[in-house]
């Protein structure tokens, strides 16, 4: 399952460089670049830290994107139905 991010757009809205954000988050500029380009998925703690720095909920910065059933079968993982809250 992959992660999509709005980090680059949000960083740009704040007129912040990758290096500035990296310093504030305590990671390298390369880590920020890799997150923004989809080559690296941040740990939960880093995702939460980045969201906190921007004062946004983590789901406004990151979202899981759906995978096809064929990808699930290829992974050997049984497909699970979406969990629906009890009424």
Beta strands, then each sheet from edge to edge (+ up, - down):
strand 1: 2-5
strand 2: 62-65
sheet 1: 1+ 2-
end
